C-alpha cells in the first residue's frame, strides 16, 4: 500500500490487490455490504493518518477509483478540491459510502474496447441482449451455490460457455452463480458436461432464480464468468 499527501486536505492511497488479500477482502466483498465498506475505508484512514488530522474531522469524504490492480482511494477533509482530484485521476468520481457499491459494480461491468475480445462470450453482445429479451427463446436455468468467491474464480478459469449467459448474485452472505443456457443453440450433452465442471466448485442451489432476482443482489450481469476471468484470473 502506498500513501501520498497531495495537500493539507487530501490523501491519496494506492491499495493493491495484495493489500486487499492481506486484509481478507476482495473488491466483490465491498459490493454488497455498506458497513464493511465504511469500516474498511476508516481502517485505511487510521493506518495512514498517523497525526490524526483527518480522523478527528467530521467532514471526511472518501472517493474511490477501482482498477485491475486494486483501488485508488482519495481521502479528503474540509470539502473536496475537485481540481486536485481531477489532476490526480481524470476518472475519479465523488462517492458517498452508500454509492460505492454501485460504482464498483459499474467499474467491473464496463467494457474496455481493447480488451473486449477477452470478455465477450461466443454470443455477441447485441445477440445476447436480444436473446435475453426474447420471451420465445427456450432456456435452461441452473443456480449454483458457491462456498466463496474463490470458487467463482476457479469456475471462470476453466468454464468457457457458448450460447449461454451467467449472472452472479449475493444472497444471505453467499454467492450464487446463475447459468442460463439457450436450449435451441446447444445440446443436452453440452449442458450436462458444462454443469459437471461447475459442480466441481459448487452445489446445486435450493434457492431459485426468482428468489435471487427479488431478494438477492446482482453483482455481475449476463457475463459473470467472462468478467471474473478478466478481472480476477492471473
BELSULFEN-V340401 format. One record per residue. RES is the residue in three letters. PSI is psi in whole degrees, 0 to 359 (999 if undefined). Layout:
BEGIN
res: <RES | RES>
psi: <PSI | PSI>
END
This chain:
BEGIN
res: <UNK | UNK | UNK | UNK | UNK | UNK | UNK | UNK | UNK | UNK | UNK | UNK | UNK | UNK | UNK | UNK | UNK | UNK | UNK | UNK | UNK | UNK | UNK | UNK | UNK | UNK | UNK | UNK | UNK | UNK | UNK | UNK | UNK | UNK | UNK | UNK | UNK | UNK | UNK | UNK | UNK | UNK | UNK | UNK | UNK | UNK | UNK | UNK | UNK | UNK | UNK | UNK | UNK | UNK | UNK | UNK | UNK | UNK | UNK | UNK | UNK | UNK | UNK | UNK | UNK | UNK | UNK | UNK | UNK | UNK | UNK | UNK | UNK | UNK | UNK | UNK | UNK | UNK | UNK | UNK | UNK | UNK | UNK | UNK | UNK | UNK | UNK | UNK | UNK | UNK | UNK | UNK | UNK | UNK | UNK | UNK | UNK | UNK | UNK | UNK | UNK | UNK | UNK | UNK | UNK | UNK | UNK | UNK | UNK | UNK | UNK | UNK | UNK | UNK | UNK | UNK | UNK | UNK | UNK | UNK | UNK | UNK | UNK | UNK | UNK | UNK | UNK | UNK | UNK | UNK | UNK | UNK | UNK | UNK | UNK | UNK | UNK | UNK | UNK | UNK | UNK | UNK | UNK | UNK | UNK | UNK | UNK | UNK | UNK | UNK | UNK | UNK | UNK | UNK | UNK | UNK | UNK | UNK | UNK | UNK | UNK | UNK | UNK | UNK | UNK | UNK | UNK | UNK | UNK | UNK | UNK | UNK | UNK | UNK | UNK | UNK | UNK | UNK | UNK | UNK | UNK | UNK | UNK | UNK | UNK | UNK | UNK | UNK | UNK | UNK | UNK | UNK | UNK | UNK | UNK | UNK | UNK | UNK | UNK | UNK | UNK | UNK | UNK | UNK | UNK | UNK | UNK | UNK | UNK | UNK | UNK | UNK | UNK | UNK | UNK | UNK | UNK | UNK | UNK | UNK | UNK | UNK | UNK | UNK | UNK | UNK | UNK | UNK | UNK | UNK | UNK | UNK | UNK | UNK>
psi: <135 | 140 | 138 | 128 | 106 | 312 | 190 | 346 | 354 | 132 | 138 | 127 | 126 | 116 | 108 | 166 | 326 | 321 | 319 | 317 | 318 | 332 | 4 | 32 | 139 | 164 | 320 | 333 | 331 | 353 | 325 | 8 | 98 | 325 | 322 | 321 | 309 | 315 | 320 | 313 | 323 | 331 | 324 | 317 | 316 | 325 | 321 | 339 | 70 | 338 | 6 | 34 | 337 | 323 | 330 | 9 | 128 | 347 | 30 | 134 | 139 | 136 | 138 | 141 | 98 | 150 | 179 | 341 | 359 | 231 | 146 | 114 | 127 | 127 | 121 | 151 | 159 | 40 | 165 | 129 | 96 | 326 | 318 | 314 | 317 | 323 | 326 | 324 | 108 | 332 | 5 | 142 | 143 | 130 | 134 | 165 | 319 | 345 | 347 | 320 | 311 | 325 | 314 | 320 | 316 | 320 | 320 | 330 | 353 | 146 | 118 | 119 | 317 | 345 | 9 | 324 | 337 | 341 | 352 | 142 | 177 | 333 | 123 | 160 | 315 | 317 | 322 | 313 | 320 | 318 | 319 | 323 | 352 | 109 | 345 | 343 | 128 | 131 | 151 | 118 | 130 | 137 | 129 | 128 | 131 | 141 | 326 | 176 | 334 | 326 | 325 | 318 | 318 | 318 | 315 | 327 | 326 | 344 | 106 | 99 | 146 | 142 | 43 | 159 | 160 | 137 | 144 | 130 | 156 | 139 | 122 | 50 | 20 | 157 | 141 | 128 | 121 | 124 | 126 | 112 | 142 | 109 | 323 | 356 | 7 | 188 | 156 | 325 | 319 | 316 | 314 | 315 | 318 | 324 | 327 | 323 | 314 | 323 | 348 | 340 | 5 | 176 | 149 | 128 | 147 | 338 | 137 | 166 | 322 | 318 | 316 | 318 | 323 | 321 | 343 | 181 | 120 | 117 | 318 | 137 | 131 | 320 | 49 | 319 | 318 | 316 | 317 | 316 | 320 | 316 | 333 | 349 | 137 | 999>
END
